[in-house]
Amino acid sequence: DGMRERTEELVVLAEQLGFPLYLGLGGFYRGFARVESGEGEAGIAEMQQGMGELAASASGIGAPALLFFLAESLWIVGRHDDAMR
């Protein structure tokens, strides 16, 4: 899957170069790709970890969009109450 490959590359580069913003974004979107490929709960955990890394870097960049993708992923795995929150 192209998205998963690209986000994996982003995470590796961000780790090597020390870019916490891109590490958080890459991890988040890699998690979303995992949800879409059937790895629901593991993908959601990675998305939440990515959001934590973004929060730790004091970056609110794209927060509404990230929350949308997280809610969509929660809905996909059947966690409807969590998605609505």
Helices and strands as residue ranges (DSSP letters): H 2-17, H 20-36, H 40-56, H 63-76, H 80-84
